[in-house]
Amino acid sequence: MKLLGKLSLLSLVLVSVIALVAGCGGDSGKRFLNIATGGTAGTYYPIGGAMAELLNQNITGMNASAQSTGATVANINMLKDGQVELAIVQNDITYYAANGTEMFEGKKVDNIRGIAALYPETCQVVTLESKGIKTIAGLKGKRVAVGAMGSGAEANARQILAAYGITYDDIDEQFLSFSEAASALKDGNVDAAFVTAGYPTAAVQDIASQNKVRLISMESGKIDELIKKYPFYTKSTVPAGTYGMAAPVETVSVMAILVCSDKVNDALGYDIAKALFTHLDRLQAAHSAAKAISKDGATKGMPVQMNAGAEKFFKE
């Protein structure tokens, strides 16, 4: 009888534990979404945080969170491996992944679907006035931060340098994140840095808060040459005064886009697009780069198949 009583008590405890677990996280209506963004000094992270907040507020049972990551290439790999469901990425690198080229040579990624095109990401070549570097050709022989190893920004740096006949053999390349590059530039450990992000970028603002910054312009012919070889690039102008500069700077941009894995069903894709684009003012408030996000531009520059639900929303 004592054994039976103990077993009964144990059964009651187990039932209680199961009920508690079900109450805390076992609700089948709860949906968890991880959003891969970028480094905390970049643009993806604050925008991804605003996205998570909007999804949580406007989709029933949603539990979305933004993760700081190594940005585009890392995000695509996390999406491929099922570690995240949503990711903010560059359109050029996404194209490489979907087609198995460049850094994804022989590693084609088939499970990427588009949610929306977001805003231009500007390729910014940053140095200090005190360095005396006035052209990209002048980077030869210099210590240059080219972005994190294998990142989208690093691919941009390599391609832009190549337009000037410069390879890594001609510079002392440093594979640094945006925040690491900002610190290295301020400390005198590098002479220039490539940063691909919506402007104004926190990492560049950080440098400009203590130093006179110079953004290096690209010549029109070099821009045309780059666009002809890599059609994802578009001409861009960083306005005078962005980081205290006296004159505007001519350069190129790619597009930031929001993508999902093919595990995100059409109904959820629709809900995500609706939650974000019917509260666009709140998304735009997250970062000045997000002011360029619009419903009209949400399907432009998308290099992969759209999630059918998201596509339906934008056609309404």
Stockholm file with secondary structure:
# STOCKHOLM 1.0

chainA/1-316         MKLLGKLSLLSLVLVSVIALVAGCGGDSGKRFLNIATGGTAGTYYPIGGAMAELLNQNITGMNASAQSTGATVANINMLKDGQVELAIVQNDITYYAANGTEMFEGKKVDNIRGIAALYPETCQVVTLESKGIKTIAGLKGKRVAVGAMGSGAEANARQILAAYGITYDDIDEQFLSFSEAASALKDGNVDAAFVTAGYPTAAVQDIASQNKVRLISMESGKIDELIKKYPFYTKSTVPAGTYGMAAPVETVSVMAILVCSDKVNDALGYDIAKALFTHLDRLQAAHSAAKAISKDGATKGMPVQMNAGAEKFFKE
#=GR chainA/1-316 SS CHHHHHHHHHHHHHHHHHHHHHHHHCCTTCEEEEEECCCTTSSHHHHHHHHHHHHHHHSTTEEEEEECCSCHHHHHHHHHTTSCSEEEEEHHHHHHHHHTCGGGTTCCCCCEEEEEEEEEEEEEEEEEGGGTCCSSGGGTTSEEECCSTTCHHHHHHHHHHHHTTCCGGGSEEECCCHHHHHHHHHHTSCSEEEEEESSSCHHHHHHHTTSCEEECCCCHHHHHHHHHHCTTCEEEEECTTTTSCSSCEEEEEEEEEEEEETTSCHHHHHHHHHHHHTSHHHHHTTCGGGGGCCSTTTTTTCCSCBCHHHHHHHHC
#=GC SS_cons         CHHHHHHHHHHHHHHHHHHHHHHHHCCTTCEEEEEECCCTTSSHHHHHHHHHHHHHHHSTTEEEEEECCSCHHHHHHHHHTTSCSEEEEEHHHHHHHHHTCGGGTTCCCCCEEEEEEEEEEEEEEEEEGGGTCCSSGGGTTSEEECCSTTCHHHHHHHHHHHHTTCCGGGSEEECCCHHHHHHHHHHTSCSEEEEEESSSCHHHHHHHTTSCEEECCCCHHHHHHHHHHCTTCEEEEECTTTTSCSSCEEEEEEEEEEEEETTSCHHHHHHHHHHHHTSHHHHHTTCGGGGGCCSTTTTTTCCSCBCHHHHHHHHC
//
